[in-house]
């Protein structure tokens, strides 16, 4: 069944995958790399603790980390081995036509995308927790960019991305409900006191940090692509 899906989506997948520029190579590679998000994660932790009670901040972080662990393990330890779908660079239907960036072919199985699952989970969890229109728009834009980057880099099929995103959205909502329940038990908060009321006081700071990260990635990718062109990487 999964192989049949690849036959159906092959042309669309290759049209999305085969459009490359030096700038997009750098940008998609960097935004997809988990290590490039380290500063954002640290900034989020510091922001959550700023002018909030330790219990409030710690509970939010614990639920977010637990969600990431469950999402990551569900995808990597259960779903991927269960289906065993090959990556595009190794699949007989696409291996001769797929374009990979910086010789990164991906590793492990392909279905579903862990990146899509994790990023859409954190996007929905934080969007529901913060309840800010502009932040919601920004965070889902970033999640979509990361999901698309996996196709652009040639390490996932579209039919890996969409189910991964759906799993992430389901987990994001379930862990938000767990957060609300835990908050009422641990902090004694009534249902009327939803978490977004706690985070509203400086949400503009967090929006600025996330947007700043995106602009930095664009600028850094531009310089990285120029450097690779200068050294002759693109022939």
C-alpha positions as a printed Julia matrix, in Angstrom:
235×3 Matrix{Float64}:
   0.0    0.0     0.0
   2.78   2.45    0.87
   4.59   1.64   -2.37
   1.38   2.29   -4.31
   1.19   5.73   -2.67
   4.69   6.5    -3.95
   3.62   5.67   -7.5
   0.66   8.03   -7.19
   2.65  10.89   -5.69
   5.95  10.36   -7.53
   5.64  13.22  -10.04
   4.44  15.74   -7.46
   7.16  14.65   -5.03
   9.88  15.01   -7.68
   8.58  18.41   -8.84
   8.79  19.69   -5.25
  12.11  18.0    -4.64
  13.9   18.92   -7.87
  13.58  22.73   -7.63
  16.92  23.72   -6.06
  18.97  26.87   -5.61
  22.15  27.35   -3.51
  20.24  29.6    -1.08
  17.36  27.14   -0.64
  19.83  24.27   -0.21
  21.41  26.09    2.72
  18.13  27.35    4.21
  16.28  24.03    4.02
  19.27  22.12    5.35
  19.72  24.45    8.33
  16.05  24.79    9.25
  15.75  21.01    9.15
  18.8   20.39   11.36
  17.75  19.92   14.97
  20.92  21.48   16.38
  20.07  24.83   14.81
  17.01  25.03   17.08
  19.04  24.73   20.3
  19.14  28.49   20.9
  15.36  28.74   20.36
  14.7   25.97   22.9
  16.96  27.68   25.46
  15.24  31.01   24.78
  11.82  29.38   25.26
  12.84  27.93   28.63
  14.19  31.29   29.82
  11.09  33.11   28.56
   8.72  30.67   30.28
  10.51  31.22   33.61
  10.69  35.02   33.27
   8.35  36.7    35.79
   6.37  33.49   36.35
   6.2   31.16   39.32
   8.69  28.27   39.22
   5.84  25.75   39.5
   4.05  27.27   36.52
   7.18  27.25   34.37
   8.38  23.79   35.43
   4.98  22.21   34.74
   4.89  23.7    31.24
   8.42  22.47   30.49
   7.73  18.97   31.88
   4.62  18.5    29.74
   6.39  19.86   26.63
   9.39  17.56   27.14
   7.13  14.57   27.82
   5.22  15.32   24.62
   8.46  15.44   22.62
   9.65  12.12   24.09
   6.35  10.36   23.4
   6.15  11.77   19.86
   9.75  10.94   19.04
   9.6    7.4    20.42
   6.22   6.64   18.87
   7.55   7.56   15.43
  11.13   6.26   15.61
  10.67   3.15   17.76
   7.21   1.97   16.72
   5.76   3.41   13.48
   8.94   3.48   11.36
  10.04  -0.11   12.14
   6.43  -1.29   11.74
   6.12  -0.03    8.15
   9.8   -0.16    7.15
   9.49   2.19    4.17
  12.76   3.09    2.45
  13.94   6.69    2.14
  13.54   8.31   -1.31
  17.29   8.0    -2.0
  17.06   4.21   -1.55
  13.58   3.48   -2.87
  13.58   1.83   -6.33
  10.81   4.16   -7.57
  12.74   7.37   -6.85
  16.42   6.7    -6.16
  17.52   7.57   -9.71
  15.65  10.91   -9.79
  15.64  12.3    -6.25
  17.92  15.23   -5.41
  19.63  15.27   -2.02
  21.45  18.22   -0.45
  25.08  18.06    0.72
  25.06  14.28    0.14
  22.67  13.76    3.06
  20.55  10.75    2.08
  18.85  10.36    5.44
  19.07   7.29    7.63
  16.62   4.8     9.05
  13.13   4.31    7.71
  10.97   6.99    6.09
   7.33   6.57    7.19
   6.31   8.73    9.01
   8.31  11.95    9.29
   9.53  12.54   12.83
  10.29  16.17   12.01
   6.71  16.8    10.85
   5.28  15.03   13.89
   7.47  16.85   16.43
   7.2   20.33   14.93
   3.43  20.21   14.45
   3.01  18.84   17.98
   4.96  21.71   19.54
   3.26  24.19   17.19
  -0.25  23.24   18.3
   0.71  22.75   21.96
   2.26  26.21   22.24
  -0.39  27.88   20.06
  -3.14  26.58   22.36
  -1.15  27.47   25.47
  -0.3   31.03   24.4
  -3.44  31.92   22.38
  -1.8   34.66   20.35
  -2.95  35.08   16.73
   0.38  36.28   15.35
   2.4   33.67   17.21
   0.07  30.94   15.93
   0.61  32.13   12.35
   4.4   32.26   12.81
   4.78  28.88   14.52
   2.65  27.04   11.96
   4.58  28.73    9.15
   7.79  27.41   10.7
   6.34  23.91   11.17
   5.23  23.89    7.52
   8.66  25.07    6.35
  10.37  22.31    8.33
   7.95  19.72    6.96
   8.52  20.91    3.38
  12.29  20.95    3.94
  12.19  17.17    4.4
  10.77  16.77    0.88
  13.15  19.4    -0.54
  16.13  17.59    1.0
  14.95  14.32   -0.51
  14.72  12.42    2.77
  10.92  12.06    2.97
   7.97  11.49    0.67
   4.86  13.67    0.87
   3.01  10.64    2.2
   5.49  10.58    5.1
   4.95  14.26    5.88
   1.15  14.5     6.0
   0.54  11.54    8.37
   3.45  12.76   10.51
   1.85  16.21   10.78
  -1.52  14.67   11.7
   0.09  12.58   14.45
   1.83  15.7    15.73
  -1.41  17.7    15.8
  -3.2   14.92   17.7
  -0.41  14.67   20.26
  -0.18  18.45   20.56
  -3.88  18.64   21.43
  -3.8   15.65   23.81
  -0.82  17.02   25.71
  -2.44  20.44   25.88
  -5.43  18.8    27.58
  -3.0   16.96   29.89
  -1.34  20.3    30.66
  -4.7   21.89   31.55
  -5.6   18.91   33.77
  -2.18  18.83   35.47
  -2.28  22.57   36.0
  -5.6   22.36   37.83
  -4.25  19.59   40.06
  -0.72  20.86   40.72
  -1.37  24.6    40.82
  -4.96  24.56   41.99
  -6.01  26.71   39.06
  -9.69  26.83   38.16
 -10.85  26.11   34.62
 -11.41  29.83   34.16
  -7.71  30.46   34.65
  -6.34  29.15   31.37
  -2.56  29.19   30.73
  -2.7   31.87   28.03
  -3.61  34.4    30.72
  -0.23  33.69   32.34
   1.73  33.96   29.09
   0.04  37.05   27.64
   2.06  39.6    29.58
   5.18  39.28   27.41
   4.13  37.17   24.42
   5.43  39.92   22.12
   8.95  39.13   23.37
   8.57  35.47   22.39
   7.14  36.39   18.98
  10.15  38.63   18.4
  12.57  35.85   19.36
  10.96  33.36   16.97
  10.82  35.88   14.12
  14.4   36.89   14.86
  15.47  33.26   14.54
  13.75  33.0    11.16
  15.4   36.17    9.83
  18.78  35.04   11.16
  18.4   31.71    9.36
  17.61  33.52    6.11
  20.65  35.8     6.45
  22.98  32.98    7.51
  21.75  30.74    4.67
  22.45  33.51    2.16
  26.03  33.87    3.4
  26.51  30.1     3.53
  25.32  29.69   -0.07
  27.64  32.5    -1.23
  30.58  30.83    0.52
  29.82  27.47   -1.11
  29.6   29.11   -4.53
  32.95  30.86   -3.97
  34.74  27.62   -3.08
  33.32  25.91   -6.16
  30.92  23.5    -4.45
  28.34  24.03   -7.19
  30.88  23.56   -9.96
